[in-house]
């Protein structure tokens, strides 16, 4: 085991204890392959499943893995023919059995932080789907909640603004300006402190994924 792998294992152990304390089931997978298998294992045959705009989920190949099972009702907005079809998938997400998401950051004591533009992702995390499964690379762990918010605003948001090619000040210099731009993707700030009824499950990944 390399020093990084050892550190990740110890960090994940600490995080799992803190997430359990917040009424969330949590798992650690050293590799992406193991994480994809764990996510699939958590979703029973016959379930409906969807996800937000997470690059972590896409880059890990989770959509393909779930579709290949042939036993799930997979709602994939990327396959929608137009905006109206995608909007219907957004709406159906609230009645899905499973909603998958990553996070912009997670503090060492287990608070999960997300910033959203349209609000569909944080809305589904908060209410609706029977279960929410987070897939979070350990590159997104910060020491405190304040540092998690700073990471979401100053690291994740400018990169996502560039990905979506929106006209915001952070597109110009890569720095958060706490702007009120009409095209801002930082309209909703979400902190998940505890999981009511144990709705939330966290799969930690020992590889770097997402922004």
VENRA-V24411 format. One record per residue. N is the residue number from 1. RES is the residue in three letters. SS is DSSP state (hx for helix, st for strand, lp for the rest). NEAR is the number of other ideal C-beta (glycine too) atoms within 8 Angstrom. D_LAST is the distance of its C-alpha to the last C-alpha in Angstrom with 2 decimals. Layout:
{{N/RES/SS/NEAR/D_LAST} {N/RES/SS/NEAR/D_LAST}}
This chain:
{{1/UNK/lp/4/25.83} {2/UNK/lp/5/23.88} {3/UNK/hx/5/23.20} {4/UNK/hx/6/19.44} {5/UNK/hx/10/20.35} {6/UNK/hx/9/22.90} {7/UNK/hx/8/20.65} {8/UNK/hx/11/18.09} {9/UNK/hx/12/21.11} {10/UNK/hx/8/22.48} {11/UNK/hx/11/19.35} {12/UNK/hx/12/18.96} {13/UNK/hx/9/22.67} {14/UNK/hx/9/22.38} {15/UNK/hx/16/19.56} {16/UNK/hx/12/21.61} {17/UNK/hx/8/24.65} {18/UNK/hx/11/23.01} {19/UNK/hx/12/21.55} {20/UNK/hx/10/25.04} {21/UNK/hx/7/26.55} {22/UNK/lp/11/24.60} {23/UNK/lp/8/26.11} {24/UNK/lp/12/23.15} {25/UNK/st/9/23.70} {26/UNK/st/12/21.12} {27/UNK/st/10/20.84} {28/UNK/st/11/19.31} {29/UNK/st/13/18.79} {30/UNK/lp/10/18.45} {31/UNK/lp/9/17.41} {32/UNK/hx/11/15.65} {33/UNK/hx/6/19.18} {34/UNK/hx/9/20.43} {35/UNK/hx/13/17.69} {36/UNK/hx/12/18.52} {37/UNK/hx/10/22.16} {38/UNK/hx/11/21.75} {39/UNK/hx/15/20.17} {40/UNK/hx/10/23.00} {41/UNK/hx/6/25.51} {42/UNK/hx/10/24.65} {43/UNK/lp/12/25.44} {44/UNK/lp/5/29.19} {45/UNK/lp/6/30.99} {46/UNK/lp/6/31.89} {47/UNK/lp/10/28.89} {48/UNK/st/12/27.00} {49/UNK/st/15/23.20} {50/UNK/st/15/20.46} {51/UNK/st/10/16.79} {52/UNK/lp/9/14.64} {53/UNK/lp/4/12.14} {54/UNK/lp/12/9.49} {55/UNK/hx/11/8.06} {56/UNK/hx/12/8.20} {57/UNK/hx/13/11.81} {58/UNK/hx/9/12.61} {59/UNK/hx/8/11.42} {60/UNK/hx/12/13.34} {61/UNK/lp/9/16.30} {62/UNK/hx/13/17.08} {63/UNK/hx/12/18.69} {64/UNK/hx/7/20.99} {65/UNK/hx/12/21.96} {66/UNK/hx/13/22.97} {67/UNK/hx/10/24.85} {68/UNK/hx/6/26.66} {69/UNK/hx/9/28.27} {70/UNK/lp/5/30.36} {71/UNK/lp/5/31.08} {72/UNK/lp/13/28.41} {73/UNK/st/7/28.25} {74/UNK/st/10/24.82} {75/UNK/st/11/23.76} {76/UNK/lp/10/21.31} {77/UNK/hx/9/20.74} {78/UNK/hx/5/19.64} {79/UNK/hx/4/23.28} {80/UNK/lp/11/24.77} {81/UNK/lp/3/27.39} {82/UNK/lp/6/26.80} {83/UNK/hx/6/25.35} {84/UNK/hx/6/28.13} {85/UNK/hx/9/27.43} {86/UNK/hx/10/23.73} {87/UNK/hx/8/24.91} {88/UNK/hx/9/27.23} {89/UNK/hx/13/24.49} {90/UNK/hx/9/22.62} {91/UNK/hx/7/25.96} {92/UNK/hx/11/26.69} {93/UNK/hx/14/23.46} {94/UNK/hx/10/25.31} {95/UNK/hx/7/28.04} {96/UNK/lp/14/26.03} {97/UNK/lp/10/26.65} {98/UNK/st/15/23.00} {99/UNK/st/16/19.78} {100/UNK/st/15/16.50} {101/UNK/st/16/13.22} {102/UNK/lp/14/10.04} {103/UNK/lp/11/9.10} {104/UNK/lp/13/7.09} {105/UNK/st/15/9.14} {106/UNK/st/14/12.46} {107/UNK/st/14/15.33} {108/UNK/lp/11/17.65} {109/UNK/lp/7/20.31} {110/UNK/lp/12/18.49} {111/UNK/lp/12/17.50} {112/UNK/st/12/14.55} {113/UNK/st/18/12.97} {114/UNK/st/14/11.70} {115/UNK/st/13/12.19} {116/UNK/st/12/13.66} {117/UNK/lp/9/15.53} {118/UNK/lp/6/18.24} {119/UNK/lp/9/18.33} {120/UNK/hx/10/18.91} {121/UNK/hx/12/16.07} {122/UNK/hx/11/17.00} {123/UNK/hx/10/20.61} {124/UNK/hx/15/20.49} {125/UNK/hx/12/18.88} {126/UNK/hx/7/21.75} {127/UNK/lp/5/24.61} {128/UNK/lp/10/25.88} {129/UNK/lp/14/24.73} {130/UNK/lp/6/26.71} {131/UNK/st/11/23.80} {132/UNK/st/13/20.04} {133/UNK/st/15/18.09} {134/UNK/st/13/14.65} {135/UNK/st/16/12.78} {136/UNK/st/14/10.50} {137/UNK/st/13/9.53} {138/UNK/hx/13/11.28} {139/UNK/hx/7/8.62} {140/UNK/hx/13/7.88} {141/UNK/st/10/11.62} {142/UNK/st/12/13.30} {143/UNK/lp/5/17.05} {144/UNK/lp/9/17.92} {145/UNK/hx/10/17.21} {146/UNK/hx/6/17.49} {147/UNK/hx/11/14.82} {148/UNK/hx/15/12.52} {149/UNK/hx/11/13.39} {150/UNK/hx/9/12.96} {151/UNK/hx/14/9.37} {152/UNK/hx/15/8.79} {153/UNK/hx/12/11.03} {154/UNK/hx/9/10.56} {155/UNK/hx/9/6.98} {156/UNK/hx/13/5.02} {157/UNK/hx/15/8.41} {158/UNK/hx/13/9.49} {159/UNK/hx/9/6.94} {160/UNK/hx/10/7.83} {161/UNK/hx/12/11.29} {162/UNK/hx/9/11.55} {163/UNK/hx/7/10.62} {164/UNK/hx/8/13.32} {165/UNK/lp/5/15.49} {166/UNK/lp/10/16.72} {167/UNK/lp/5/19.15} {168/UNK/lp/12/17.78} {169/UNK/hx/9/18.42} {170/UNK/hx/13/14.84} {171/UNK/hx/10/15.16} {172/UNK/hx/5/18.03} {173/UNK/hx/5/16.88} {174/UNK/lp/6/13.15} {175/UNK/lp/8/14.38} {176/UNK/lp/10/14.59} {177/UNK/lp/7/18.28} {178/UNK/lp/4/18.57} {179/UNK/lp/10/19.98} {180/UNK/lp/3/22.01} {181/UNK/lp/9/21.37} {182/UNK/lp/3/22.74} {183/UNK/lp/7/19.54} {184/UNK/lp/11/17.27} {185/UNK/lp/13/14.37} {186/UNK/lp/10/14.69} {187/UNK/lp/8/17.96} {188/UNK/st/8/17.62} {189/UNK/st/9/16.42} {190/UNK/st/11/16.81} {191/UNK/st/8/17.67} {192/UNK/st/11/18.81} {193/UNK/lp/5/21.41} {194/UNK/lp/6/23.69} {195/UNK/lp/10/24.07} {196/UNK/hx/6/27.32} {197/UNK/hx/4/29.31} {198/UNK/hx/8/26.65} {199/UNK/lp/9/24.72} {200/UNK/st/13/21.33} {201/UNK/st/12/20.44} {202/UNK/st/15/17.49} {203/UNK/st/15/16.68} {204/UNK/st/14/14.93} {205/UNK/st/15/13.82} {206/UNK/lp/13/14.71} {207/UNK/lp/9/12.37} {208/UNK/lp/5/8.82} {209/UNK/lp/13/6.84} {210/UNK/lp/11/3.77} {211/UNK/lp/7/0.00}}
